[in-house]
Amino acid sequence: MEHRTIFIVAVLLLILLGAGCVTNSPTGQNLTQSPLPSANGTGVTATGTIDAHFLTPPHDLPQQEQFAAVMGSFDDTYIGSMDCSNGSETFETNYTYFSGVGSSRTVTYQLVPVNYVQGTDESPLPAGILNASIEPDRFTAEPYHAYTSHVRITVGPNVTGSSGPNFVQNPSFPFYLKVQGNGEPEPGANDWVEVVKICYFSPGMGSMMWSDPRFSFGNTQDISLSPGGATSVPLAISDSGGGIREEYFRIGGVLTDMNYSFPFPEEEFRPNPTGIQFSLDPPQVMGRSFTAYNLTLTVTAPQDIAPGTYHFPLELCYRDLAGPDNGSGQDPFENSSSCDTGTVFPVNITG
């Protein structure tokens, strides 16, 4: 995650500094850059065919990942460079489409320029963009399959932004992907990608990382119950970028030492000796950029538990999509999880 963080931090803060102020805003993940190919025109969308060629072969999803809803997302919300070259540059990422339930259908993509990330009104193609394409942009999708298209955006020469006594303006070019199935909009698959060239730095930026999912807890003081009782509280996960990923919570054993630090050591996730049980509905979610999800945490106390306040560590974990070598029918996500966000919450057992 560290290699992603540096670029994300710089991208987010420099964009906002260009507007004259710094505010919290979602970002995406890491950058990828390739040599400039020959430019064949200035069209925004690539010419696709129904007999599409995928660099990564489409594959069926395992049963545990066969969700009914259609979804899609770019691997990286922000792509770009930090060297501010005067020459032309091409930046790349992938877009993955999960076809959901239903029958075979024709899927089409349209990549259009917009004024800002999460904006949907098409704007003229900026003069600094030579070409923007997603390939393939038209194909036949079968139910419960994953399809990965490749995105290439070429920025022209001498695109270096501007600066003044109280501002910096780094070149940025947001694009919106509109997805249709059999000619009908599929809003769960729409997404944004932005090209950013970092040409100006400002001291004292601080550090922040927004590609990881975040969560909000309901009023933790409401987790109060009698021996043998049960209660429920809401949890919400929000994704600011980072593409499709599997997200879930894990809860450790009761904390005996409140001088804890984060991330929690693995030994904190030992079996819970108090007998208090936790369940989450749903137990996991399939997250995607710029989407929020609601879950319910239910806490059940054993009949013989002693009254008092018990504290438990909670972590939000996720798995990113695996690389192109992942085969058909295999788990589409990486084997390892990242658990970068957490808290401690109390459970009050009344007498």
N, C-alpha and C positions, 0 to 999 in steps of 0.2 A: 504493500500500500504506500510505502514511503515515496516511490518514484512518481506516483500519481499526485501526491499531496503538493509537492513543490509547484508544479505547473498550475494546479487548480487554484492554489492560494494566489499566485501572481495574476492569473487570468481574472479572477473575481474582483480583486481589489483594484486592479488597474482599469478595468472597465468602469467601475464605479467612480474612481478618481477622475476619469474622463468626464463624468457628469458633474464634477465639482464637489462630490461628497462621497462618503463611504457608508453603505448600509448593508444589512444582511441580505444575501441573495443566493439562490441555489446554483450550483455548478455541476459539472460532470466529472469525467475522469481524465485519463492520461492522454498525451499527445502521441500521434504517429505522423511521420513525415517521409515522403519519398521524393526521388528526383523528378524533375519536370518532364512529363511526356509531351509529345508534339500536340499542340492545341488545334483541334479540328473545327472549332466554332465557339459560339457563345451561348448556345441553348442551355436551358437549365435542366431539362430532363433528357435522359438517354433514350435512344430508340431501342425498344425491347421487342421480343417476339414471344409467341406462346411456347415455342420450343426453346425455353430459356436455358442458358448455360450457367451453372453455379460453380464458383470456385470451391465451395464446400458442399458436398453432395447433400441434398435434403434427406432427412431421416425421420422415422417415426419415433414418437415419444413413449417412454415406459408408462405403465398404467398409473403410477403414483403422480405423474406429471400431466395426465390427460385431463386438463381443465376444460370446461365447456366454452368459456369465453375466448374470443379472439384477442390476441394482444401482440404488441410489437414494440421494439425500442432500439435505438442506436446503442452500440457498445460504449461510446464516448459522447457525452453531451458537448464537450468543448475539445476542439482539435486545433493545433497551431504550432507556433515556434516562438522561441525566446531569443533568437539571434537577429531579428529584424533585418533580414537580407533585402538588398535592393533589387535582386533578381526575382523571377517568377518562382513560385513554389507550389507543389501539389501536396495536399494533406488528405489522409485517408482514415476511414473507420468502417465498421460493418453495421448492418442493420439486420436484426433477427425477428422473424414473424412466426408466431405460434398460431396454427390454423384453427384450433378449437374443434368443437363438435360440428356435425352437419354433413353435407355432401360435397363433392368436388365443386370447385368454383374457380373462376378466373380472377386473379388478384392483380391489381395495377397500382403503381406508385407514381406520385407526382411530387418532385422536390422543387419547392418554390421559395424565393427570397421573401423575408418578412422584416419588419422594423425592429423586432425584439423577440427574444426567446419567450415562448408561450403566447406570442401574437399569432393570429391566424389570417390576417388580411394580407394578400399578396402585394408586394411592392415591386417596382422596376428592378431589373438585375443591376446591381451596383457596377460602376465602371471598373472597379478594382478586381472584379471576378471575371476570369477568362472562360471558365467552364465549370459546371457542377453537374454531376451525374450519379445515378444509382443503377447498378446493373446486377442481375436483370431487374427490370421494372415492370415486367408482365409475365405471368406464369400461371399454370394450373396447380391449385393447392388441394391436397387430399386431407381428410380429417386427421387430427391429432398428429400433425407433422410440424417440423421446424425447418424454416427456410432462411438462409442467410445471403443477403445481397451486399455488394461492395460499393462504398461511397467514395468518390474522388472529387475534391474541390480544388481548383487551380486559381491562385491569387496572382495577379499580374505584377510586372516590375514597378519599382518606385512607389510601393504602397507602404508608407512608413509612419503615418499618423502625424500628429502635431503636438506642440506643447506651448505653454505660456507661464507667466509668473505664478498663477494660481491653479493651473490645470494641466493634465496630460490627456491626450486623446490617442488611444491605441486603436489601430484598425480592427474592426470586428464586423462579421458578416453572418447574421443568423439565417437559418433555413428551416422551413416547415415541411414535413413529409405528410402528404395526404394519401390515405390508403382507401381503396375501394375493393369490394368483393362482388362480382357480377354486376358492377355498375352502381352498387349501393355503398354509402359511406360506412367505414368500419372505424369509428372514433377510438376504440380501445387500442388501435394499432398506430394511430398518429403520433408523431414525436418531433422533437426539435434537435438540431445540431448547429453549433456556431463555430466559425473559424475566427481565431484571434491571433494577431501578431503582437508580441510584447516588445515594444520599441522604447518605452520610457518606464523607468522605475522611480519609486518614491520611497524615501527612508521612513522608518517607523511604521511600516504597514501592519506589523503584528503577524499572527498566524491563525488561520482557520481552515477547516476542511469540510466541504459540504457534499462530497460524493457519497459518504456513508449514509445509510438510512437513519432516521431519528424517530424517537417515540415519545409520546406523552402519556402520563399515568393519570388515572382518575384520582379523586381526593383520597390519599392514602389513609387519612384518619377514619374513613368509612370502613376500613378492613377491621372490623370489630365484631366478635361473635362469641357465643357461649360454647362450652364443651359439648361436642356432639352436633354443633350447628354448622351452617354453611352460609357464605355470602359471596357476592360477585361485584367486580369493579371493571370499568372499561379501560382498555388500552387502545392506542392508535399509533400506527406506523405511517410515516410520511417519507416519500422518496423524492429527492431533488434532482437526481440524475444517476447515471451509472448503469442504466440498462436493465434488462430482465435478470432477476435473481431470486433465489429461494430465501425467505426470511422467517426466522423463528426466535422465540425466547427460550432461555434456560434459567432455571431458578436453583440456587444452591441450598446447602444446609444452613441451619440457624447459625448466625454469627455469635461467637462468644467474646470476640474482641472488637470493639467499635472503632479502634484505631486502624481502620482498613485503608487501603489505597486502591486506585484503579489503574490498570486492569486488575481484576481480582485474581489471586493465585488459584491454580487449578484445584488445590486441596479444599477450597471453599465450596466446591461443587460435589461434595461427598454426600452420601445418603443422609436424609433428614431424620435425626433421632427423636424429634418431638412428636412424630406421627401426623403432623399437619400435612395435608395433601393439597396439591395445586393442579388445576387443569385449565387448558386454554382452548377456546373455541373461536376460530379454527386453530388447530395446533401449529400450522404454518401457513404462509401466504406466498403467492407468486407475485413479487413486486415488479414494478416498472417505473421509469422516470416520470416525475411530476404527477404522482398518484398517491392517495392516502387510503389506508385500510383500517377498519375497526375490528377489534377483537374483544373477547370477554375473558377475564381471569376469575375463576371460581376457587374459593378457599374453603376447605372442609377441615374441621377440628375433630380429633378423637374424643370420645366420651371421658377418658381418664386424664386428660391433659391438665396441668396445673395452671391456674390463672396467672396472667402476667403479659408482658410485651416481648415479642420475639421478632428479631430482625433478620431479614433474608436478602442475599444478593440476587439481583436480576440483571441479565445481559441480553441485549438484542444482537443476534448473530445472523450472518447471511453467507450464501455461496454464490459467486459469480458464475456466468455461463462458462463452460469448459471450452477449450480450443478446438480448432478444426479437425483434430484427429479423433474426436469423440464419435463413436460409431452408432449405427442405427440401433434403436431400441435400448441404448445405454442411458444412464443418468446424464442429463444434459448439463449438469452443474459440476463445478470443481469438487474434488474430494475433500479439500480442506475448507474450513469456515473461518471467517473473520468476525471477531466479537469486539467491536470498538466502542460500544456505547452501553452504559449500565447505570444502575442506581442501587440503593438499599431502601427497602420498604418495611414498615412495621406491621405486625399482625397482633392485635390486642385481644387477648382471651379474658373475658369478664368472669367474675366469680358467681 
